[in-house]
């Protein structure tokens, strides 16, 4: 049998790898920590204290949400096509919009882009959580990425929207916050595989609590 033409192989490679990563998980790790943020297993938290938890929706729920967003807000914002994948939030009493294009995350104030953040994989959905840590205002953004790679990126921005902390984890499952005598104000993330996945994969799930000393 003759070998496949080079042009065909190049096309197949492009198809497999398009969309940012070709289903390959991005290596977990913390490439940036300017604020000396501390991380401990959530199990170390004493009973109570969690005041808010934002769970990421399942696939069907997310599709319904995107459809509802398109019907309410249209398909674009400031010329960027989002197909319903748009997040509205408030930070320091001002309104903002978050959406993505390709592997770039955009934060808008009105129609003006105030920050662009490059992601290792394209965004599927995101949760945004303002929080006060160490007496300063921060914005926690937890981005669930390309479904086939089961990857997420955690970002903590300061009041100027500069990145102070960045971490790459497995797929995003939940983002929350609370306060305790031991840690003061904190936020938490859950990452890994959803309940529809087999148990052996769910055993890789992690729950982390983040705080400032």
N, C-alpha and C positions, 0 to 999 in steps of 0.2 A: 504493500500500500504506500502510495506516495505521501510525502510529508505535507502538512497543511501550509498554504501560502502565508508568507510573513504578514501580509496585510490583514488576513483573517485573524491571526494571532494577536495583532495589535488592537483590533476592534474588540476582541473578547476581553483583553486585558483592561481596556477602557470601561467596558460594561461592568466588569467585576469590581473595579476600584472606584467607579464614579460615586458621588455622594459623600466622599470624605472617609476613607478608611476601609471600604469594601467589607464591612462587617467585622473588622479586626478591632478588639477592644484597645483603647488608648491606655498606655501604661499608667497604673495608679501612682500617685505621689504628690508631693507638695513642692512645686517649683518656686513658690514665692510666699514669704511670710515676713513682711516688714513690721508688723504690729506685735510680734511675739505672741500670737494667738496659741492657746493651749488646747489640746485635744485629749479626752479621756473616754473610755467606754461608757455608754449611757447607763449601764448597770450600776455604776458607782454613785448615781444620783439617789439621794434619800427619797423616800416615798413622798409623792405630791410635788408641787412646784411647777410643773409644766402648765403653762397658761394657754398655749395655742399650738395647734398642729395642722399643717396644710398637707394633706395627702395627695399625691399625684394621681390623676384619674386613670382608669383602665382604658384600653384602646377604644372600645365602643363609646364610652362616656366622653372621651376626648374628641372623637369625630363629631359627636352631637354638639359639643361645645364650640368647635370650630365653625360648624354650620350656623349655629346661633349667632356667633360673633360676626360672620360674614353678612348675615341678614340685618344685623343691627349697625355694624360699622363699615360695611363694604369690604372689598378685598385688598385695598391698599391704604397706606398711611404715608402722607408726604411723599408720594411717588414710589414707595416701596411695597411690593406685593407681599402680603402676609397670609392670605387664604384662611384667615380666622385665627392664626397663631399670633395673637397680640395680647399683651398684658398691660393693664393700667394700674398705676400705683401712686401713692403720695409719699413724699419724703421732705421733712422739714416744712410742712404746710404748703408744699407746691406739688402740682400734678405732673406726672410723667407717663411716657409710653415706652414699652420695651417690645421689640420684635427683631427678627433676624432675616438676613438675606445671605444665602449660601452658608458660609461658616463664620459670618460676622454678625455680632450682636450689636444692635443699635438702641441707644437711649435717646428719646426725643423729649424736648420740652416744647409743647405745641408742635409746630412743624419743623423746628430746628433741632438738628442732631447735635447733642452735647457730648456724646461719648460713643466711640466704636471700640469693640472688644473682639479680638480674634479668638475663635473656638477651635479645638482640634477636630470636632465633628459638628455637623449641622444640628441646629436646635429642633427638637420635637415639641417641647413645652417647657415652661419655666414657672417658678414661684419666686416672689420677691417679698422680703421681710425687713422693714426698718427696725433697728434696735439700738439701744444705748449700751455701750460697753466701756467701762472705765471712765464714765462721765462724758464720752464723746459719741456723736451720732455716726452710725454706720449703716450701710445698706447691704443686706445679704441677698445674693442672687444664686439660686440653685437651678441649673439647667440640665434637663434630661435631653440626651442627644441620640443621634442615629440609632433607631430601634435595634437593628441587626448587630450593632456593636455593644449594646447594653452598657453604655458609657454615660457618665455625667461629669459636669464641671461645677465646682463650688467657688463662688467669688465673694469677697468682702470688699466693698468700696467705702472710701471715706466721704466726708461731706462735699468734697470737690470731685467726686466720682473717679478718683484715682484708685487703682487696685492695690490693696494692702495685703490681701491673702488670696491665694489661688490653690485649689486642690483638684485632682482628678480621681474619680471613684467609679464604682460600678453604676448601673442604672439608678436613677433617682426614684425613691419611693415616698419620702416624706421630708418636710422641713418644719421645724417648730421652734418655740422659744419658751423661756420661763425665768424664774429667779429662785435662788435658794440661799440659805445662810452660808453654805460652804463655797459656792461658786459666784454668788452675786447674780447679775444678769447673764444669761447664756442663751445660745441657740443650739439646736440639735439637727442632725440629718440622719436619715435611714437610706441605705444604698444596697443594691443587690438585685435579686430576682423576685418578681411578683408571685402571688399565691397560686397563679395558674401554672407555674413552672414546677418541675419535679423537685422532690425534697432534697436531693443531693445538691442541687444548685442553690436552693434557699439556705442551705447550711453555710454558704459563703456570705450571706447578708451581714452587714455591720450597722451598728447604731452608735454614733459618736456625739459627744457633748463638747461644745467649744466655749471657752471663756478666757477672760484676761485676768492675770494675777492681780 
